[in-house]
């Protein structure tokens, strides 16, 4: 059940749908009729695209799905973009819906943002929405993306963007089949320090790169909990729709701690300490060695709880080493490329990358400028997404980049869970191990299925 919409809004939407014309064409025709009839209404300059504003017909109409603390951060990042307008929010939790509505309404100075509880109703009814921001917990990222793309929406989704190898493949195939723009929120692929290190590795400034280190989260473990929290009285669906919150996961009794973020560390809901930051750093690492459209072939188990020190080897011999410490960097989501002629490293909070030679650092501005000129990409992940929504070209963190880096995450997890080395065929997406192959997918609880 969604929040009430005015009868005028329903009538207008019905008229547009019945006419068979697009929303943008409808607005243009209404404006034309008003001009012909000499309508005395005063039209704001913003509605005409004046004074630096973007006309409504040229704006990207957005909806928000599952917006908590991380989602609110991204929402506030997106709101200042002049060619973007958020009009609706969908969340299983009432307080989250209301918080997002307040933020959006305050930004635009109106009360127009509509609230929905059921994602199916939201996607079916809001045919005016061009794209969605998805910032649910891990368990919902892939399914919400797939449903949104099937409904004709472009997608910006937070990471980790899949729970299994099979989910990632389904997201990629859906994006291709429906021709949708998809960007996963690995935003460091659009930040200058990280871009420099990636490009330095790709362009041979470090010689032949043989090793890349990738940061995994320094909390939790690779082996996650398989129990569940004690049952508590379930709130009314209007407050927290527990069935929708769980979505495709197995049924578990309600516990408020889950909804407050305590789902992390549980197998049902999470992708472990490896997925928490590896979703970022594996994509960064694979971009730097030109392996963003494949995954490692060999995974070597390490006898610890976290995967720290695990080595994953690509077919070309480059080694990806997982690290949760600060030996190679300071800050979060760090990476380090090592080549025959030097190394480059960075993490969050760096004023500039760390490199093996001052001469390398002298290339920073040129390398980043050349990258932007060659690719046409801005140093803003959300702006890259919006530009691609308009141009229909692939974003930097598109569905293929997401799927192959997340496949690396899932394969590392499976290696740690089975406590043995594994060989993986990244073309067939198969292991040399029947038990490992069974872990490439999980059952999804109806009706929350792909």
N, C-alpha and C positions, 0 to 999 in steps of 0.2 A: 504494500500500500504506500502511495506517495503522498506528499503534502498537497493540500488543495490548490488547484489552479483556477483562476477566475473564469466565469462563463464567457467573457469577451475573448480571453486568450484561447479558450477551447474553440470558440466559433471561428476565430481568425485562422487558427491552425487547420481546422476542418476544411475551411474554404480553400486554403492553399493546397491541401492534399487533394481535394476534389477537383480542382482546376487542372491538375496534372502539370503545373509549372513549378519551377524551382523557387525557393524562398527569395533568392537574390533577384530573379526576374520579376517576382511578385512585387518586391519593394520598389524596383525601378518603374514598373507600370503605375503603381500607386502615386509615385512622385510625379510622373508625367501627367496623369489625369488631374492631379491637383493644380499643376501649372496651367493646363488648358482651361480649366474652369475658373481660374483666377482665385483660387482658395485663399482666404485672408490669413490662414494659419502662419505663425512665425516659426520658421524652421531653423533650429540651432546650426551655427556654422560647423560644429563637429559632425552633424548629420550629412553635411555636404562635402566633408573632407577638407575643410578650410582650417587655417590657423595651425597647421601642423598635424591636425587630426586625420584619421583614416576613415573614409566613408564606410557606413555599415556594410555595403555590398562587397567591400574589399577586405573585411575583417575575417579572421579565422575564429569561428564560433566554437568555444571549448566547453567541455564538461569535466568534472573532477570525480574520481571514484576512489573511495577508501583513503581519505586524507587524515593522517595523524600528524605527528611532529615532523617527520621527514617530508611528508606530502605538503605540509603547510610551508616548509622552507622552499620547496620547488614552486609551489603556487605563488608565493610572494616574489620569486625570481621571474615568473612568467607575467604576472599582472602588469608591470610597467611597459611591456611591449605594446606599442600603440596600435598594431594591426591584429591584436588578440582581444577577445572578449569572452569572459567566463559567464555562463548563464545558468548553470545547474550543478548540483552536487548530489552524489549517490553514496550513501554509507549505511552500513547495518547498525550503526550506533547513533542515537539521537543527538547526544551532546556534540559529536564530531560533525554531524550535518549542520547543526546550528552554528557552530564555531566557524565553519567554512563559509556559510551564508553571510554571517556578520562581516567577515573579512572581505568578501567579494562586494557586498552591498556598500560597505564603507568606502571601498576603493572607487566605485563608480558613482557614489552619491545617490543611490536609489534603493529600492527594495525588490528588485527584479529576479534575483537568484532563486530558482526553484529547488526544492529538496525532494529526494527520492530515497526510499529504503530498499527497493528491490531492483537489482541491476538489470533484470530481464525487462521489467516494465520501463525502466529508464531508457534502455537502448532501443526498445520498440517504439516508444512514443516520441523521443526527441530526434526526429528526422532532420531538424534544423542544425544539429551539432556536427561540426566537421571533424573534430579531433577530441581526444580525451587524455587527461593526465591520470595515470593509474599509480597509486602509491599504497596499495594494500600491503598486508604481510606477504611473505614469500609464497604461501600456499595458493594465493589467488592470482599472482602475476600473469601466468601463462593463460589460464582459462579466461580471465577478464579481457586480456589482449585479443584472444581468438574470437570471443563473442563480439567484442567491439569492432574488430576488422570485418567480421561477417556482416555486421550492421552498417558497414560503409564508413566507419570512423578510422582516421589515422590515430596512431598510438604513441604516446611518450610514457614509458613505464619504468618504474624504479627496479633496481636489481636487488638480489639475484632474480633473474627473469624467468627461470624455470626450476622446477623441483626435480626433474628427471631428464635424461637424454631424450626420451620419447616426447615429453612436453616441448622441449626446445625444437625438435624436428617439426612438431605440429604447428608451432608458432611460425617458423620459417616458411613452411608450405602454405599456411594461410595467408601470410603477407604476400607471397608470390601469386597465389591463385586469385586473390581479390584486388591485387594492385594497390595495396595500402602502404603508406609511409609508416615506418616503425623505427623508433629510437629507444634504445635501452639507456638507463641513466648512469652510464659509466662516464661521468662528465670530465674526468681527467684526460680523456682523449681529445678534449677541446680546451686544454689549458697549456699556456706557453711553455712552462718548464718541462712538463711531461712530453709535449709535442717535440721539443728540442731533443730530448733523450731518445725518443722513438725514431726521429728522423736521422739523428747522428748514427744510430745503429743501422738503419735501413740504407743510408747513403754511403756506408763504408768509412765514415770518419773515425771509427774505432777499429778499423781493419776487419778481419773476419770474426764476427761475433760467434763465440762458442758456448757462452753461459749467460743466462739471465736469471736474476733472483727476483722473486715475487713475494710480497708481504701477505701473510694470512693473519687473521685477527688474533691478538694475544690474549684471548679469553675463550672460555668454553673449550670443547674438545671436538675431535672428528667423530668419535663415537657418541651418539646422542641418546637421550632418555627414550625408553619405549613404554614407560608407565604413563599414568596421567594423574592430574591433580585431583584432590578430593572434590566430590560433588557439592555444589552450593545451590540454593534455590534459584531457579532460572527467572530472570526478569521478564516483564512483558515484552513481546516482540517490538512494540513501538519504542521501547528504551534500547534494547539490544536484541536484534534478530539473530539468535544463537545459531539457528540452522543455516542462515545465510553467511554468518561469520565463519563457520566451519567450512562451508562450501564443499569442495571435492574431497576434503579430508575424512577419515573415518569418524564415525560418531563418537564423541567424548562428552562426559557430563560437564555442565557449565561450571566454570570457576572464573571469578572476576579477574584473577591474576593473568589469565590468558589475554583477555581483552586489553589489559593495561600494559601489554608488552611481554608478559612472562611466557609467551609461546616459544621464545628463542631457546635453543638447546634441546628441544623436543623433536624427535624424528618425524612426527606427523606434520610439523609446521615449518621446519628450518632446514638449511643446507649446511650447517655446521660452521665451525671457525674457518674452515677452508672456503666455503661459499661466501661467508660474510664479507671478507675483503678480497678473496680470490676472484670474485665476480668482476671486480675492478682490475686488479693487478694482472690477472691472466690475459685479459683483453689487451692491456697495455703491452705486456711482454710479447704476445703473439703478433701484435702490430709491428713492433720493432724488429722482429726477425722475419717478417713477411709470411707469417703462418696464421694469419687471421681467418683463413678459410679452411683450416684443418685442425687437427688435435694431435698431441703426442701419441706415439705408438707403443712405448714401454713405460710402465709405472713400477717403481721400486719401493716396496713397503719399508717403512722405518718403524722399529718397535717402540713407539711412544704413543701418547694419547692424542696428539695434536696434528701429526703430519709434518711437524717441523723437521726440515732437512730432507724431506722426500725429493727424489729426483725423477722427473718425467722427461723422457727423451723423444725428440721429434725425428721424423724419418731422415732428415738431413744431418742428424748428429748433434744438433744444438740441445743443450740441457737446460731445462727449467727446474730451478731449485726453490722449494717452498721454505719461507723463513718467517718466523713470528717474532724475532728479536730485532735489536737495533744495531747489529754489527755493521750493516751495509748502508744504513740511513738513519735519520732521526725524523720523527713524525709518522703519520699514518699513511697507509696504502703506498708504501715505498716500492721502488723498483731499481734494479741496477743491471746494466748491460756491460759485459766484459768481452773485449775483442783482442785480437793479436797486437793491436797498436794503441790500446787505451781502454778506458772505461768511463761511463757516465751514470749518474745516480740522482734521484730526487724523490721527494715525498711531499705531503702536505706541509705548508708552512715555510717552504724554502723561498728565500728572496731570489735565488738563482740556483741552477743545478750544481752539483758537485761533479768535478771531472778530473781526469788524470793529468791534464796539462792545461795551463792558463790559455794556451793557444786555442784549445778546443772551445773554451768559454767565449773567446772572441768571435766565434761563429754564431753565437746564440741569436742575435737579432737577424742576421742574414738567413739563417736556417728557418726560423719561424716565419719571416716575411715571405721567403720563397715558397714555403708550404702553403701559406694563405693565398698567394698569387696563383700557384699551380692548381690548387684544389677549389678555390673560391669559398673556402670555409672560414667562418669567423672564430675568434677565440671565445665563444659562448656556446655551450652545448644546447641550450634551449633555442637560441637564435638559429643554430644550424638546423634544428628540427623544423622550426617555422618556415625557414627559407625553403626547405625541402618539401614541406606541405604545399607550398606555392609552385615550386618548379617541378615537382614529382621525381626528383632524382634521389638516389639512396643517401641517407644520412651517414655520418661517420661511424655510428654505433648501430648499424642496421641489424636486421634479424639474423643474417648469416654470421656476422661478427659475434652477436650475442650467443647464438647456438653453439658455435665451435669453441668459444672460450668457456661457456658453461658446461659443455661436454667434458672439457678438461677438469673442471671443478668436480663434476659427478664421478668421473673416472678415478680421480684422486680419492674421493670419499669411499668409493667401492673398494679400492685397493686397501684402504685403511680398515674398512669394516671386515673384509675377508682375511686380512693379515697375511697377504702373500702377493708376490709380484704378478703383474698382469701384462698381457700383450693385447693391443687394441688395433683394429682395422678402422681408420677414420673414414674410409670410403663406404664400407658396408655398415659402419657403426656397430661392430660386433667385437666381443672379447674372445679370447682363446679358452674361455672358462664358462661352462654352462651356468654355474651359480652366479657369476658376475653378470651374465646376459639377462638373467631373471630380474636383476636389480636395475635394469635400464628403464623400467617403467613401474608405476604403482597403480593399483586400482583406484578409480574415482567414484565417489559416492553419488548415486543418482539423486536429484536430477542435475547435479552440478558436474556435468561431464563434457568432454570435447565432442 
